């Protein structure tokens, strides 16, 4: 029989020094993995919502519409989002990005003419907007400026529609007090 000497051989675990070298690196990798997951699922969506071009899903779900308005220089047909229910009126321009509002018109449609008993949500505005109160006859009776930080808007004039747009849009389109919305032209469309 032959005897073999095992005097100088060490096991793989002893050679790697598991507790001294490998375990600390595995712990670091685990923390790094948790950090990446937090970034992907918590911080990244916040950055998207904070962007100037963000359109929240609730706003995007508001139905599209078209309407015609006589600006005094002629009849103009405009696309808009139409909020014709209480739930849609509570969405409004909430959290819509400042640059995204530049291309958006929002028309609140009530079932009948009303006064200040109805308030409109302005919470989460990121840019100043203007609100045109439109009477049951279709005439624009007032235009109100709404500053950033306003939570709710109460319109004192009797109105059936309220048209919202970023400040300066009404001037660019020629809409002012005395312009007339054609009530028969307001209709939902599917783009």
C-alpha positions in Angstrom: 0.0 0.0 0.0 1.1 3.4 -0.8 0.5 6.3 1.5 -0.2 9.7 0.1 0.7 12.9 1.8 -1.9 15.6 2.1 0.2 18.0 4.1 0.0 21.2 2.0 -3.3 21.0 0.3 -6.2 23.2 1.4 -9.8 23.0 0.5 -11.4 25.4 -2.0 -13.4 27.1 0.7 -10.2 27.8 2.6 -8.4 29.1 -0.5 -11.2 31.5 -1.3 -11.5 32.8 2.2 -15.3 32.8 1.8 -16.1 35.0 4.8 -13.3 37.5 4.2 -13.6 38.1 0.5 -16.7 36.6 -1.2 -19.4 37.3 1.3 -18.9 41.1 1.5 -19.0 41.4 -2.3 -22.2 39.4 -2.4 -23.8 41.7 0.2 -22.7 44.7 -1.9 -24.2 43.2 -5.0 -27.5 42.6 -3.2 -27.6 46.2 -2.0 -26.8 47.4 -5.5 -29.6 45.2 -6.9 -32.1 46.6 -4.4 -31.0 50.1 -5.4 -31.5 49.5 -9.1 -35.0 48.1 -8.4 -35.9 51.1 -6.3 -34.7 53.4 -9.1 -36.7 51.5 -11.7 -40.0 51.3 -9.9 -40.0 54.4 -7.7 -37.8 57.1 -9.0 -38.1 56.7 -12.8 -41.9 57.1 -12.9 -41.6 60.2 -10.7 -39.2 61.7 -13.3 -41.6 61.0 -16.1 -44.5 62.6 -14.2 -42.3 65.7 -13.5 -41.5 66.2 -17.2 -43.0 69.2 -19.0 -44.5 67.1 -21.7 -46.3 64.6 -19.4 -49.9 63.7 -20.1 -51.5 61.8 -17.2 -53.5 58.7 -18.1 -56.6 60.1 -16.5 -56.3 63.2 -18.8 -55.6 61.2 -21.9 -58.8 59.1 -21.2 -61.0 62.2 -21.5 -62.9 61.9 -24.8 -61.9 64.0 -27.8 -64.3 66.5 -29.3 -64.6 69.3 -31.9 -66.5 72.5 -31.8 -67.0 75.6 -33.9 -66.6 79.1 -32.5 -67.1 82.4 -34.3 -64.3 84.7 -33.3 -65.6 87.7 -35.2 -63.2 87.1 -38.0 -64.9 83.9 -39.1 -65.9 80.5 -37.9 -63.0 78.3 -36.5 -63.3 74.6 -35.8 -61.1 73.5 -32.9 -60.3 70.1 -31.4 -60.6 69.8 -27.6 -61.0 67.3 -24.8 -64.6 67.4 -23.5 -65.3 66.9 -19.8 -69.1 66.3 -19.7 -69.4 64.4 -16.4 -68.5 65.2 -12.8 -65.7 62.7 -12.8 -64.1 64.1 -15.9 -64.5 67.7 -14.6 -62.6 66.6 -11.5 -59.6 65.5 -13.7 -59.2 68.8 -15.5 -55.6 69.8 -16.3 -54.3 68.1 -13.1 -50.6 67.2 -13.4 -50.5 67.9 -17.2 -47.0 69.1 -18.1 -46.5 72.8 -18.8 -45.5 72.2 -22.5 -48.3 69.6 -23.0 -50.9 72.3 -22.1 -49.7 74.5 -25.0 -51.5 72.2 -27.5 -54.5 71.3 -25.4 -58.0 72.8 -25.1 -60.4 71.5 -22.5 -64.1 72.1 -22.8 -66.2 71.5 -19.7 -69.8 70.9 -20.7 -72.7 71.1 -18.2 -76.2 69.8 -18.7 -77.7 73.2 -18.1 -76.6 76.8 -17.4 -75.3 77.3 -13.9 -73.5 79.8 -11.8 -70.8 79.6 -9.1 -72.3 76.6 -7.5 -70.2 74.5 -9.8 -66.4 74.7 -9.2 -63.7 73.3 -11.4 -60.6 71.5 -10.3 -57.4 73.5 -11.0 -55.2 71.5 -8.6 -51.9 70.4 -10.0 -51.7 73.2 -12.7 -48.1 73.6 -13.9 -48.7 76.6 -16.1 -51.1 79.6 -16.0 -54.4 79.0 -17.9 -57.4 81.1 -19.0 -61.0 80.0 -18.6 -63.7 81.3 -21.0 -67.2 81.2 -19.5 -69.7 80.5 -22.3 -73.4 81.2 -21.8 -76.2 78.9 -22.8 -76.6 80.9 -26.1 -73.0 80.2 -26.9 -71.6 83.7 -26.3 -68.3 84.0 -24.4 -69.4 86.2 -21.4 -66.1 86.3 -19.5 -62.5 85.2 -19.6 -60.7 84.5 -16.3 -57.0 84.1 -15.7 -56.1 81.2 -13.4 -52.7 81.3 -11.8 -50.5 78.3 -10.9 -51.3 77.1 -7.4 -55.1 77.7 -7.7 -56.9 74.7 -6.3 -60.5 75.4 -7.5 -62.1 77.9 -9.8 -65.6 79.2 -9.2 -67.1 81.1 -12.2 -69.6 83.8 -11.1 -71.2 84.3 -14.5 -74.0 82.1 -15.7 -72.5 79.6 -18.1 -73.1 76.2 -19.8 -69.6 75.6 -21.0 -66.1 76.5 -19.7 -63.2 76.4 -22.1 -59.7 76.1 -20.7 -56.5 76.8 -22.5 -53.0 77.9 -21.6 -52.6 81.7 -21.1 -52.2 83.4 -24.5 -54.0 80.7 -26.5 -57.3 82.6 -26.7 -55.5 85.7 -28.0 -53.7 83.6 -30.6 -57.0 82.0 -31.7 -58.9 85.3 -31.6 -61.3 84.1 -28.9 -62.5 86.9 -26.6 -65.6 88.2 -24.9 -68.3 88.3 -27.5 -67.1 85.3 -29.5 -69.8 82.7 -30.1 -69.6 79.0 -29.7 -72.1 77.1 -31.9 -73.9 74.8 -29.5 -74.9 72.4 -32.2 -71.3 71.9 -33.3 -70.0 70.4 -30.1 -69.6 66.7 -30.7 -67.4 63.9 -29.5 -65.1 62.4 -32.0 -62.9 59.3 -32.1 -59.4 60.0 -33.4 
